[in-house]
Amino acid sequence: MAAAALAWGTAATAQPPREQYLTLRTPQSAITARITEDSITSPDIQLTRQGQELRGRMFDRVVFLDLEADEVGGTVGGQLTRLHLQEQDGVTQARGNFLGTLMNLSLGPQALTGSVGRCGYDLKVTPEGTYQGSRSCGGMPQRPVVLSLPPALTQQGPAMTLTTLAILLGNA
């Protein structure tokens, strides 16, 4: 499963710089987080990874998660989190409970689709390598939604990548 994640976009190129940026832009908000080998930081996110553990704070919630190859478990904001990961044909799917709501998110080299909480996402890869499309959070679809995933994140594997996306998409 991790090998498929490493093949995405620019992740297969030379060693990335020590820090890169993850960005998510929606019609209502913009979030940028600095990604390094062992941390994700922004004004709203302070997370540190030690081995398979992800700890810290995000959007005023305490995070304690264990990242296994096929499962993510722990607590976020005092709510139990359990995500099951499955890879098929280069696409990784995360299903389960995140922040007390259901999550069913698929990420691959061509698209990011699914839902986190009440918001559904349909993003396709552009020629520039970003994911772009729309989301719907119970009303009219919102466009454009643009997501930029740096190699520094995708090289950490599907569990870390999809957990980070759940944090961002569940709070955007």
C-alpha positions in Angstrom: 0.0 0.0 0.0 2.8 2.5 0.8 4.5 1.8 -2.5 1.4 3.1 -4.3 1.4 6.3 -2.3 5.0 6.9 -3.2 4.2 6.8 -6.9 1.8 9.7 -6.8 2.8 12.8 -8.8 6.1 14.4 -7.7 6.6 12.0 -4.8 8.7 9.7 -7.1 11.2 12.5 -7.8 14.4 13.4 -5.9 14.4 13.8 -2.2 12.1 16.7 -1.2 13.2 19.8 0.7 13.0 19.4 4.5 9.8 21.4 4.7 7.0 21.9 2.2 3.4 23.3 2.4 0.0 21.7 2.2 -2.7 24.1 1.1 -6.5 23.8 1.0 -8.6 26.7 -0.5 -12.4 26.7 -0.5 -14.7 29.6 -1.3 -14.9 30.4 2.5 -11.4 29.7 3.8 -7.8 29.0 3.1 -5.5 26.8 5.2 -1.8 26.4 4.8 0.2 24.0 6.9 4.0 23.5 6.9 4.9 19.8 6.5 8.3 18.4 7.7 9.5 14.9 8.3 7.9 14.9 11.8 5.4 17.7 12.1 2.5 19.6 10.6 2.1 23.2 11.8 -0.1 26.2 11.1 -1.8 28.7 13.3 -4.5 26.1 14.0 -2.5 22.9 13.8 0.5 21.7 15.9 1.0 18.0 15.3 4.1 16.0 15.8 4.8 12.5 14.5 7.0 10.1 16.5 7.2 6.7 14.7 3.6 5.6 14.3 2.1 8.1 16.8 0.6 11.4 15.9 0.2 13.8 18.8 -0.7 17.5 19.4 -3.5 19.9 18.8 -5.6 20.8 15.8 -8.4 23.4 15.7 -8.5 23.5 19.5 -8.8 19.7 19.8 -6.2 17.4 21.4 -5.0 14.6 19.0 -3.7 11.2 20.1 -3.6 8.8 17.1 -1.7 5.6 16.3 -1.0 5.3 12.5 -0.8 1.6 11.4 -0.5 0.5 7.8 -4.2 -0.5 7.6 -5.8 1.3 10.5 -5.7 4.6 12.4 -7.1 4.7 15.9 -7.2 6.9 19.0 -8.9 10.1 20.0 -9.4 13.6 18.4 -11.0 16.1 20.7 -12.0 13.4 23.1 -13.9 11.6 20.3 -12.9 8.0 19.4 -11.4 7.8 16.0 -11.1 4.5 14.0 -10.3 4.5 10.3 -9.7 1.4 8.2 -7.4 1.8 5.2 -7.6 -0.3 2.1 -5.5 0.1 -1.1 -6.7 -1.2 -4.5 -5.3 -0.3 -7.9 -3.3 2.6 -6.5 -6.2 4.2 -4.7 -6.3 4.2 -0.9 -9.7 4.4 0.8 -10.2 5.4 4.5 -13.5 4.4 6.1 -14.7 4.8 9.6 -15.3 7.3 12.3 -13.5 10.6 12.6 -14.4 13.4 15.0 -17.6 11.6 15.9 -18.8 11.5 12.2 -18.6 9.0 9.4 -15.7 9.3 6.9 -15.4 7.6 3.6 -12.5 9.1 1.6 -10.6 7.8 -1.4 -7.3 9.2 -2.5 -5.4 8.2 -5.7 -3.2 9.7 -8.4 -6.1 11.0 -10.3 -8.7 12.1 -7.7 -9.8 12.6 -4.1 -13.4 11.8 -3.6 -15.8 11.0 -0.7 -17.0 12.5 2.5 -15.7 13.7 5.9 -18.6 14.5 8.2 -21.4 16.3 6.4 -19.1 17.5 3.5 -18.6 15.6 0.3 -15.6 16.2 -1.9 -15.0 15.6 -5.7 -11.5 16.7 -6.6 -9.6 15.8 -9.8 -5.9 16.2 -10.4 -5.0 19.1 -12.7 -2.1 19.2 -15.1 -0.2 21.3 -12.5 -0.5 18.4 -10.0 -3.1 19.9 -7.6 -6.5 18.4 -6.8 -9.3 20.7 -7.9 -13.1 20.5 -7.9 -16.1 21.0 -5.7 -17.5 20.1 -2.3 -21.0 20.1 -0.9 -21.8 20.5 2.8 -25.5 20.0 2.7 -26.3 22.8 0.3 -25.2 24.0 -3.1 -21.8 22.7 -4.4 -19.0 25.1 -3.6 -16.3 25.8 -6.2 -13.4 26.0 -6.6 -11.9 23.8 -3.9 -8.1 23.4 -4.5 -5.9 21.1 -2.6 -2.1 20.9 -2.9 -0.4 17.8 -1.4 3.4 18.1 -1.0 5.7 15.0 -1.5 6.8 15.6 2.1 3.4 14.4 3.2 2.6 11.7 0.7 6.0 10.0 1.3 4.9 9.5 4.9 2.4 6.9 3.7 -1.3 6.6 3.3 -2.2 6.6 7.0 -0.5 9.9 7.6 -1.7 11.4 4.4 -5.4 10.5 4.8 -5.4 11.4 8.5 -4.0 14.8 7.7 -6.6 15.2 5.0 -9.4 14.2 7.4 -8.2 16.9 9.8 -8.2 19.6 7.1 -11.3 18.6 5.2 -13.3 18.0 8.4 -12.5 21.5 9.6 -12.4 23.6 6.4 
